[in-house]
Amino acid sequence: MATIPSDVDTTSQPPLAIPLRQFVVALGFLLAGAAVGVVDALWAVPGLARLAHLHLLLVGFVCLTIAGAMTQFVPVWSGTALHSRGLARAQLWLVASGLVGFVAALLTNRLVGLPLFGGLVLAGFWTFAYNVGRTLATARPLDVTERHFAAALAFFVALTALGLTLAVDFVTPVFGGAVGRSGVVAAHATLALFGAVLTTVFGALYQLVPMFGQTELDSLDRRLQRVETVVYPAGVVVLAVGRLLANVPLARLGAACLLAGVFAFLVVLGRRLHDARAEWTPMLVRYVLLAPAALCWALLTLPAWLRDPLATDATFGAPGTAHLLGLVFLFVLVGTLYHVVPFLVWVHRYSDRLGFEAVPMIDDLYDDRLETADLVLVAGGGTLLVAGEWAGHALAATAGGVALALGLAVFSVNVALVVWRHAPESLRRGGMVAADADSADPTIDD
């Protein structure tokens, strides 16, 4: 049964509404992205459907979830107050409104609107980076998680700047000479996936796996951690610059450093999961699944990137591994949200009642039958999708994609029901849900 770790200070967290709104909006983008992908695979979506699908999932779900999680937990982990709650609210609406317009422009081929909507997305993520960056600045010295988050914020700033430049190039040609559009696209993708997203994942898992697995890093883990902390972000930068300049030796060096950091991290992750003493929760189960998926991706990507890190079909790793990498991200985010959302709701709704009346446990807030169903659909559908693509079986890949999308829908419903049943007020106002405790029913509806 999930519990609240004793070393987490929840008194410094922002109001419940701020992260929950971002998580709920991110789930909406997840469903929209999955729907676009399925419809495009079965029939045909007009416009630039693949770009719309990618931005809905990566920007709308992955990056917005990261922004909400960092906004919530940096103050908690760092023991300091969030720099500005107003900016935290603004970042959501800037990113969400910008992304909706951006996707609509892609699907309707009205590309003239891309710079405007891309500018809103940039403003939202720069607001997020400034707000969390100012919060981190008050926490010294920075631990390994905070250092990863600081690096990820820098990657967010850089990738959105390149993204806006690409949006402008759709309307007015910008690139030419030594820097071509394909190089900027590859650098943008590198900074997004391996810079902003995977750096955040590494930093968070260094904290979450030992905390909730009830284990501790040993001396070997810490040595590997120090190696990863240096070579991984350096590898991301060098690979991005190498791709931007179409410099194969530079990109190959960056790829080698990046993958060395990934392997070092995976050894630490595997050792901590193996030594975990806590009860297996939906979060830990999905972390266990992500380890072999990430290892397979890295092993397949190593020879491909050493051979040609500039190949168009190797932007996300070895050819045909884009969905495998996406599955890694899904295991991380879905597993984390299965704890984070119930945890936040429980702290605000039920923590003050503990010891005075019967209250549910954190894991009682979601439906375990739906959780099992989405695990089977996401893991099974994702595996079938990846295997179908590798084997060249379009029907199997399509069936896997449909199952994966269905699993994500089940997951979204399950998490949304936690908010709907236990903290509906949090989506309408920024105050403490616990303030309504006297008028709310604390029991769980079966």
Beta strands, then each sheet from edge to edge (+ up, - down):
end
